[in-house]
């Protein structure tokens, strides 16, 4: 059967091809580390960064979406389950290690008159129309979900004056900045101003909210909205926008009906295996960004390929995919191959103009055996593609879940390692009265090991490309692959009846590994060869015991180098399971006989004879058991036990919480066995201990370490916990403390600087030395000192993030009993709360300017924790009257629920350790505004009962219609933005922390 046997099939194929073209236009940049903002970089380079408050780009009040817009009317209240495509993106973020792989840059060079304020207005109206662009992602009951946020008053458009020659680096770094999906951060705007009528516009989206088809909608609607904004007229009557949440709901509701088609996918992919691509000749020594290779094609080739497809009722995409199968067959020697192609969930007019992630991966499985001609292979590929297309609405991750361990090779390799695509003309933003030029933001990564691509381009410049992951595929292999692919395209354009064996062969592959003669007397085992190829390894050998797997021994060039576990991890990525050694043991030298050969009798025994032991090993075993519901053996494989990406995230989070060690889901997927994961955690624990073992400098060293965080109030109730949390994470800390209390943190592995908030010169010096700031100090009563200190610190702040520990007192007395984050203050506001508001305004206004990073104002309620300062506040602070009454056994008078029309009276509280985690989170992911930090809320009655029981006094608790002034508190504060770090760990419940504070409290003297 041909691919386009009927009109329905032809339409289906065209839809697939169009989606592939669109997806190609949304090619993403990949960069593994977060960089400063474009404004920060420009400031460091001597350029004056500007934001929407300083460059005339503030959107007018009309930028706010009117309440009657279609988008507002159709938005859904509450949380909505993620679509399966979104779930994949969310999991990649949670797994860690994705970097900016799933950031979608959209850049255009605009020449002509350009109105920044009108552009900000248009962008804000676009965000108002499409709720997916203002959606945050959270968890409910352990499952991810999405919640639509209100339309912002304006979407900021940051403007940087810079020469055009600096634009590529600024664009690349801006694209690499991380998104905070939990805060609804899904789109950013940057304008590079090269001249009065020369600008480069960059919109950066997260892939969870954007795909290629969406970019075309964004470009079209932005042009219409921009025209209306520049003309100062009402927006052009765009059709009501479909909302992504409706699509996600429909897909979720349809999931139970997918059973039959999932069974069909299981049949199609039964026993399929990933392509056996050539392994790297040397183990990975550092992570490398993705790369690409290209080869030119003759101008007539694309048209000849189109004609070939037309003769056989196939599209250009099907022809190029067939060439990819032929090239992959010659590269691997495999006859049963799977190549992934991009599909779409978009269908029908109801989804026209939908902005959101609707792409899907379609695995196409083809048998290339029997030496078919290219024309015959095209028929096989067409049939397989049509079969895959007929199930394109089934989310690929559901297919993977159904396949289970069968979705990966025996070595854990993903089934879809190779993809194929056809790249069309990129989307540009065409604004009235200007010329538009597409700007490529170079890709720093590839999502797959190998991707074949055909770029028809214009008639004079067609080319073949391969994008690849150089961490798993050698450069020389990629170069040979693109030459082979180009040669195949040329050959089949001329004669499609040639058998695969008769098609031109690629040029010589000069990427082979070390020859056998490199070590004429050495061990020829693949693991030994791979180890010797490592630049840090001088010698290596492998021994096969009488029973069990082989073991490896290596000698490093010097004492500083990778550990045995790190070398084993590299081998795991490049060797087949049957030749993978159980351990790599490092030796000072390989033992040899008097005549020179290796003396096997003197080699130490394998280090893996016994199961790993110790608290970390027990924690790993217990967590494997809890997450996977099976007790593992030390060398059981995570995937074989039923593990998958979500389980890896859960396992990593539990271990990170229990052990206080850095660990990501990606670490779990790479380590895979309890033994390897325990070894990894042991190494990280040793490094963490070494970082904590730094003694107090006397005097303090001026060699400030990169990434140093200044913490003010470091001996206070909050600051001490923040210092402890940062030290546990391995972050260098510069702690500001009063001279009389500086010794209290001398053993915590931090640099100490003596001073306080009244020493403005010392504050300025400390801030200037640090790469980030946590301001946790406060006088509580001397508000002029607090304000002067904040003004000095903000003035000296020139890089990194700034986290200000503020207070919920800044909200004043809200009119409603539930207080959303960033709600405006409501009078009366106490002088203390007013000072916090003024300090917040200073730091938030300065954020993102003159090289500064993002800012977060973390509003905390009452803080409880095992610290003397916090015990004092419990006894004599805001609820001191309640505490003292309970301690002395006096009657406790509380407001009766319902008094004054309020059903509840009580207090919000936060555990100091949870607050510290939230602060640390803001250093890496600023909230760019205000976030609440609450562990919970407790009624006055429950708190009074807790205190009387813990103090053992049995005070009489009474209720009345009166509301004592110090108990007039009835507000619940939402804490969604920092919900993840605030999640309670064992021992952080209210009763436990109160018991810790009361049990260690000194006796009162009065």
Protein Blocks (a to p, Z undefined) as FASTA:
>chain_A
ZZklpfklmmmmmmmmmmmmmmmmmpccddfbdcddfklmmmmnopacddfklnopaccf
klpccfkbmklmmpcehjddddfklmmmmmmmmngonlmmlcccdddddedjddfklmmm
mmmmmmmmmmmlmcccddeehiacdddddddfbdcdddddddfklmmmmmmmmmmpccdf
knopabdcddddfbfklccddddddfklgcfklmmmmmmmmmmmmmmmmnopacdddddd
ddfklmmmmmmmmmmmmmmmmmmmmmmmgoiacddddddfbdcfbdcddddddddddfkl
mmmmmmmmmmnopafklmmmmmmmmmmmmmnopabdcddddddfbecjklgoiacdfbdc
ddddddfehiiafklmmmmmmmmmmmmmmmmmpcfklmmmmnmmmlpcfkopafblbccd
ddddddddddehiacdddddddfbdfbfbdcdddfkpmklgccdddddfklocfklmmmm
mmmmmmmmmmmmmommbcfklpccddddfkbccdfklmmmbcfbfklmmmmmpmkbmbdc
ddddfbdcdddddddfblbdcdfklmmmmmmmmpcfklpcfbdcddfbdcddfkopacfk
lpccdfklpccedjklmmmmmmmmmmnopacdfklcfklnopafklmmmmmmmmmmmnop
acdfklmmmnopaklmmmmmmmmmmmmmmmmmpccdddddfbdcehiacdehklbmklmm
mmmmmmmnopacdddddfklmmmmmmnopacdeddfklmmlmmmmmmmpgbdcdfbdehl
ammlmmmmmmmmmmmpcgdjddddddfklnopafbfbdcehiacdddddfklmmmmmmmm
mmmmmgopahiacdddddddddddddfklmmmmmmmmmlmmmmmmmnopacddddehihh
iabdcdddddfklmmmmmmmmmmmcghiaddddfbdcdfklmmmmmmmmnonopacdddf
bdcfklmccbdcdffklmmmmpccehiafklmmmmmmmmpccdfZZ
